[in-house]
Each structure stands twice: as C-alpha cells, then as structure tokens.
Amino acid sequence: MLFCHYSPMISKRLLCALLLGSVTLTGCASGGQAPTRIIKQVTDGVEKDLGDLKIRNVKIVALPDGSGTFVGFIVNHSDEVDGLVAIVVNGQRAQLTTEAVLTRNKPMIFEGDSANAKAKIPALDAKPGYRVPVILYFAKGGKVELDALVVANTGIYSSIL
C-alpha cells in the first residue's frame, strides 16, 4: 500500500523531468544560418556558380580500366559567350571533346541522351566513394574548383564509357 500511495507523485516528477529534458535537449543553438540548414546539394553531383556560369551535377564515373568520365552540365546565363578551355581532374588534364560553346541558356551537357560534350580522364587514380579535386577553366570566366564524388560504373552509370 505504501508503494501505491507514492506512485502518482513519483510519476508526476518523472513526467516533469522528461518534459523539461526533452525541451532543453532538442533546442537548436545554431540559428537560421547553420551549415546543415543551408545545404542545397540534392544529388551525388556537386554544383558551383561562377558569376553567370552555373556548373551542376558534377561527378566522375570510375571505369573498370582505371580511367574516368566527367559527368555534369554547364549553363551560361549571360549574353556574353564563353567557352570551356580545360578540365583537370585529380591533377590530370581530361581529354575534352566538344563543339559546343557556352551561349545564353544553351547548356553544355556531359553524358546522357542529349550530350554535346565528352571529357575522359585517362588514369583517374581514385576509387568510387571518394572525392577528387576538379578544376574547370573557362576562356572568359576564369576557373572553378570543385570536389567531385567518384561513382562506380554500375546502376544508372553503367552505360557511361
């Protein structure tokens, strides 16, 4: 009987302690500009802006022979025409093949059904799951540095050569 008499009091204290603990432990002191709140990467690929040049969904597909393929696209939102001069991946210059120039809202697309550019890295020297430095050089815009994810040549990337 003694235990039953004190049970409601103990449970009220326990409930208050849990309520107080949950309120204080779940508060976020980082504020509205917390680094985890402003992430906007929604794919494997990375993205970066260089003025009106928008580089999107950049990743590297590691091929079985040790080479790699650059995947992504670039859009120019300026009236001024620009050109992609070179791509350097993991310290190695990619073999760039394209006839496309970066005119206003005409994307340069690497890989896929509507591709108009290709960039091969002869000896990638990186395993899937790791990131490698990527530098894109533009004729007028300058250079952009990224850390791109290396993905395996399987699944949706199995058709990339």
GIPEMO-V54761 format. One record per pair of residues at least 12 apart in sequence whose ideal C-beta (glycine too) atoms are under 10 Angstrom apart, sorted by sequence separation. I is the first residue (numbers start at 1). J is the second residue. D is the distance in Angstrom with one decimal. If there is no record, write none. Layout:
i->[I	I]
j->[J	J]
d->[D	D]
This chain:
i->[45	46	58	59	60	84	98	133	134	43	44	45	46	58	59	121	133	134	43	44	45	57	58	84	96	132	133	134	42	43	44	45	57	58	72	83	100	119	131	132	133	41	43	56	57	58	84	94	100	131	132	55	56	70	83	84	98	99	100	119	130	131	132	55	56	83	84	98	99	130	131	132	54	55	56	70	82	83	97	98	130	131	54	55	69	81	82	83	97	98	129	130	53	54	68	81	82	96	97	98	128	129	53	54	68	80	81	96	97	126	128	129	52	53	54	80	81	87	95	96	97	126	127	128	129	50	52	53	68	70	78	79	80	84	94	95	96	126	128	47	51	52	53	69	70	76	77	78	79	81	83	94	95	127	128	45	46	47	50	51	52	68	70	74	76	78	82	84	93	94	95	124	128	44	45	51	52	67	75	76	77	78	94	95	45	49	52	67	74	76	77	93	94	43	51	53	55	58	60	75	76	92	93	128	52	60	75	76	87	89	92	94	51	53	58	75	76	89	90	92	50	75	76	87	89	92	74	75	84	86	87	88	90	92	60	73	74	75	87	90	91	72	73	74	84	89	90	72	73	74	89	90	102	72	73	89	102	71	72	73	101	102	71	72	73	102	70	71	90	92	94	69	70	71	73	90	91	96	120	69	73	90	91	93	94	73	74	89	90	118	71	73	89	90	91	93	72	88	89	115	88	89	111	70	72	87	88	89	112	70	71	87	88	111	112	53	69	70	86	87	88	111	52	61	69	70	86	87	110	111	56	59	68	69	70	85	86	52	57	58	59	68	69	84	85	86	54	55	56	57	67	68	84	85	67	68	83	84	85	53	66	67	68	69	83	84	85	88	66	67	68	82	83	85	63	65	66	67	68	82	83	84	86	88	89	63	65	66	67	68	81	82	83	85	90	60	62	65	66	81	82	89	61	66	80	82	90	60	63	80	89	62	72	74	76	78	61	62	78	60	62	68	70	72	74	76	62	76	60	62	70	61	62	74	60	62	60	62	74	60	59	60	59	60	72	59	58	72	71	58	70	55	68	71	55	68	53	55	68	69	46	53	68	48	50	58	71	51	53	59	46	48	50	53	58	60	62	64	65	69	51	52	53	55	58	59	60	61	62	63	64	71	51	58	59	60	61	62	63	70	50	51	53	55	57	58	59	60	61	62	69	50	59	61	62	68	69	50	61	50	63	67	49	50	61	62	48	61	65	48	61	63	48	59	61	62	63	47	61	46	61	45	46	46	45	46	44	45	44	43	44	45	44	41	44	44]
j->[57	58	70	71	72	96	110	145	146	56	57	58	59	71	72	134	146	147	57	58	59	71	72	98	110	146	147	148	57	58	59	60	72	73	87	98	115	134	146	147	148	57	59	72	73	74	100	110	116	147	148	72	73	87	100	101	115	116	117	136	147	148	149	73	74	101	102	116	117	148	149	150	73	74	75	89	101	102	116	117	149	150	74	75	89	101	102	103	117	118	149	150	74	75	89	102	103	117	118	119	149	150	75	76	90	102	103	118	119	148	150	151	75	76	77	103	104	110	118	119	120	149	150	151	152	74	76	77	92	94	102	103	104	108	118	119	120	150	152	72	76	77	78	94	95	101	102	103	104	106	108	119	120	152	153	71	72	73	76	77	78	94	96	100	102	104	108	110	119	120	121	150	154	71	72	78	79	94	102	103	104	105	121	122	73	77	80	95	102	104	105	121	122	72	80	82	84	87	89	104	105	121	122	157	82	90	105	106	117	119	122	124	82	84	89	106	107	120	121	123	82	107	108	119	121	124	107	108	117	119	120	121	123	125	94	107	108	109	121	124	125	107	108	109	119	124	125	108	109	110	125	126	138	109	110	126	139	109	110	111	139	140	110	111	112	141	110	111	130	132	134	110	111	112	114	131	132	137	161	111	115	132	133	135	136	116	117	132	133	161	115	117	133	134	135	137	117	133	134	160	134	135	157	117	119	134	135	136	159	118	119	135	136	159	160	102	118	119	135	136	137	160	102	111	119	120	136	137	160	161	107	110	119	120	121	136	137	104	109	110	111	120	121	136	137	138	107	108	109	110	120	121	137	138	121	122	137	138	139	108	121	122	123	124	138	139	140	143	122	123	124	138	139	141	120	122	123	124	125	139	140	141	143	145	146	121	123	124	125	126	139	140	141	143	148	119	121	124	125	140	141	148	121	126	140	142	150	121	124	141	150	124	134	136	138	140	124	125	141	124	126	132	134	136	138	140	127	141	126	128	136	128	129	141	128	130	130	132	144	131	131	132	132	134	146	134	134	148	148	136	148	134	148	151	136	150	136	138	151	153	131	138	153	134	136	144	157	138	140	146	134	136	138	141	146	148	150	152	153	157	140	141	142	144	147	148	149	150	151	152	153	160	141	148	149	150	151	152	153	160	141	142	144	146	148	149	150	151	152	153	160	142	151	153	154	160	161	143	154	144	157	161	144	145	156	157	144	157	161	145	158	160	146	157	159	160	161	146	160	146	161	146	147	148	148	149	148	149	149	149	150	151	151	149	156	157]
d->[3.4	5.2	7.4	5.1	9.2	7.0	8.5	6.7	4.5	8.7	7.9	5.0	7.4	7.1	6.7	9.6	7.4	7.3	5.5	9.4	4.5	7.2	3.7	7.0	9.5	9.3	6.0	4.6	9.3	9.7	5.2	9.6	4.9	8.5	9.8	9.0	9.6	9.8	9.1	7.2	8.0	9.5	8.1	6.2	6.4	8.9	8.3	9.9	4.4	4.5	5.9	6.7	5.5	5.9	8.7	8.5	9.3	7.1	5.7	9.5	9.8	6.4	8.3	8.0	7.5	5.2	6.8	6.4	8.4	10.0	5.6	5.9	8.7	5.3	7.1	6.5	7.5	6.1	9.9	3.6	7.8	7.0	7.0	8.4	9.7	5.7	4.4	9.8	6.9	7.0	7.8	5.4	6.4	4.6	6.6	6.5	8.5	7.3	4.5	8.2	8.5	6.8	7.5	7.8	8.1	9.3	5.2	7.5	7.5	9.6	5.2	8.1	8.8	5.6	6.6	9.2	8.0	9.0	8.1	5.0	8.0	9.9	6.6	5.6	8.1	9.4	6.0	7.8	9.0	5.8	8.6	8.8	8.4	6.3	9.2	6.9	8.4	4.8	4.0	8.4	9.4	4.3	7.6	8.9	9.8	8.8	9.9	9.2	5.6	9.6	9.2	4.2	4.6	8.8	8.2	7.1	8.4	9.9	9.9	8.7	3.6	8.3	8.5	9.2	3.9	6.5	9.9	9.8	9.7	6.1	7.8	7.2	8.6	9.2	5.8	7.1	8.8	10.0	7.8	6.5	6.8	9.7	5.0	6.8	9.3	9.4	7.9	9.5	6.3	6.1	6.7	8.5	8.3	9.9	9.7	6.5	9.9	9.6	6.1	9.1	7.3	5.7	9.0	9.5	8.5	8.1	6.6	7.4	9.6	7.9	6.9	9.8	9.4	9.3	9.9	7.9	8.3	9.6	7.1	6.6	9.4	4.6	8.4	5.0	4.7	7.7	6.5	7.9	7.6	9.4	9.8	9.2	8.9	7.7	9.4	4.9	4.6	9.4	8.4	6.3	8.4	10.0	6.4	8.3	8.9	7.1	6.0	9.1	4.6	8.3	9.6	5.7	7.6	8.3	6.4	8.6	8.7	9.5	5.4	9.0	9.0	9.1	5.5	8.1	8.6	8.4	5.3	4.7	9.6	9.5	9.0	7.9	7.9	8.1	9.3	9.7	8.7	10.0	8.7	6.6	9.0	4.1	7.4	9.6	9.7	9.5	8.5	6.0	6.3	9.4	9.4	8.6	7.6	7.9	9.3	9.7	9.6	8.0	5.2	10.0	7.2	8.1	8.7	8.6	9.1	6.9	4.4	9.7	9.1	8.1	8.8	7.3	8.1	8.7	8.8	7.0	7.7	3.7	8.1	5.5	7.6	5.5	9.4	7.9	7.1	7.6	7.7	7.5	9.6	9.2	8.6	9.9	9.1	5.9	7.0	8.6	4.4	8.7	9.9	8.5	9.8	7.3	7.2	6.5	4.5	9.1	8.9	9.7	10.0	9.3	6.2	4.0	7.4	6.3	6.0	8.5	9.7	6.0	5.4	9.9	9.5	5.6	8.4	9.0	6.8	7.8	9.7	9.1	8.5	6.5	3.5	5.3	4.2	9.7	8.8	9.6	5.8	5.9	8.9	5.7	7.7	9.2	9.0	9.4	9.7	9.1	9.3	6.3	9.9	7.4	8.8	4.7	9.1	9.1	9.2	9.4	9.3	9.6	7.6	8.1	5.3	7.5	9.7	9.7	6.7	9.8	8.7	7.0	7.7	9.2	9.4	5.7	9.0	7.6	9.2	9.1	9.1	9.8	8.7	6.7	6.6	8.4	7.6	9.3	8.7	9.8	6.8	8.4	7.3	5.1	9.2	8.6	9.3	9.8	9.2	9.2	9.7	9.6	9.3	9.1	9.6	6.1	9.8	7.3	9.2	9.2	6.3	8.1	8.9	8.4	8.2	9.2	9.8	8.1	6.5	7.1	8.7	9.8	9.7	8.4	8.5	6.5	9.2	9.7	8.2	9.4	7.6	9.7	9.2	9.8	8.2	8.8	7.1	5.0	5.8	5.3	5.1	9.5	9.7	8.7	9.5	8.1	9.1	5.8	9.5	5.4	7.3	7.8	7.0	9.5	6.3	6.8	6.2	5.0	5.1	4.8	5.6	6.2	5.3	9.9	5.1	8.5	7.5	7.1	9.9	8.6	7.4	7.2	7.7	6.3	5.2	6.5	5.5	5.6	10.0	9.7	6.9	8.0	9.5	4.8	9.6	9.3	8.4	10.0	10.0	9.1	5.4	4.9	9.8	8.1	9.3	7.8	5.7	8.5	9.8	10.0	7.0	8.3	4.7	5.1	8.9	9.4	6.6	5.6	7.3	7.1	9.1	7.2	5.2	9.5	9.7	9.0	5.9	9.9	9.8	9.3]
